[in-house]
Amino acid sequence: MAKIIGSRINLGVAREAARGTCLKPQRWVPWVNLGFTDKVTAINSGEALGVLEDSHEKFVVEKYGEGDIEFEVRDESFGYFLYALMGTLTTSTAVVANSYDHTFNLAQTNQHQSLTLSTEDPNGDKQFCLSMIDSLTINCALGEYVKSTIGFISKGSHDTAVDSATGDFAVEHKFRAQDIEFKLATTRAGLGAAALVKLQSLSITVNKNILKKQMLGTVQPDDLINQGFSVEGEFTLPYEDQTYRSLMLDNTYNAMEIVIENNDVELADGAGVNPTISIVLPRVGFYDWTPDRPKGELAEQTIGFKGYYDFANTENSIYSIVLRNDKTDYTT
């Protein structure tokens, strides 16, 4: 064993064919911050032994993996995380030769797609089976790459030889602040003709409220269950009028579309098709409007929003997430 710097640790991901059955990495994913690791729950003995000390022993009663990982969003590997986030995937025939649309929809079930996360570490390789996404945030900020912070919960790790070549990363395309387009319309059907809204920042967060379901006879979670599904976010833009204040006060709903498209990269050998992430929310309510009006500086406003199930049209809070790239499928 030796002292190391964190960037020597490689992170691999695989889509589990059977929930909880570990697989070798199908894709190695560069990371920005790796906070995912083993956790335990321990109990202290409460026996009195005629001394002042409050306890004389402890036992580990639960082992699991938990923590956040931050990424710069890449056009192919991000699909593994979208699959685990939403639960279902449909891949279209080619948009043009050798490029594909992967459409992720919300599965109205409580056992979504699971992943295996693997760490190739000079001080010991690990695999985390039944890795489930507890939360996923996409952050878009001026002068930055589009980044995502994903919170995972899994079974406790086991030691394994991950068996990969160091730095075995596929060539992928990333997204930047200039790649963001944002629209609002009164209905989802109206998004196509809606004008672009110029933003200074944008974030959207999905929470899945994962339950670690423990059973007698083991310290490992028996299952990891996604429970209530919620979508929230906020965006900031110059304070030019009180439109968003009125939307909040009047309890008005809008449809929302977020398109992240890198127009500097062409897929499929220069066919005019670009790496893209498109997110559509059919029913969004605005619950917070905060103007920032500093003396002598540009006034801005931050608007908080929440996605709702569209009962009238039977549409999920996230209508769809479409990822366009060169990857044929996510079976491997």
LINLINJO-V502427 format. One line per field, one symbol per residue. phi: phi as a letter, one per 30 degrees, with the letter a starting at -180 (. if undefined). A space follows every 10 residues. Layout:
phi=???
This chain:
phi=.adbcdddcc ccbbdddbei cdbdecacbd bcbccdadbb cbccdcdcbi bdddababbd cabacakcbc bddcdcdddd dddddcjbbb cddedbeibb ccccbdddbc bdecbccbcc beckdbbcdh dcdcabcccb beibddbbcc ccbbdddbda ddibdeidcd dbccbbedcc bbbbadbddd decdddcdcc aabbbccchd cddcbdjacd edabcdcdcb bbaabbaddc acedddeddd hccbdbbccc bdddbcdhhi ciccebbbbb cdbccccabb dbbddibddb bcccbbdbdc ddchbdecda bcccacddab db
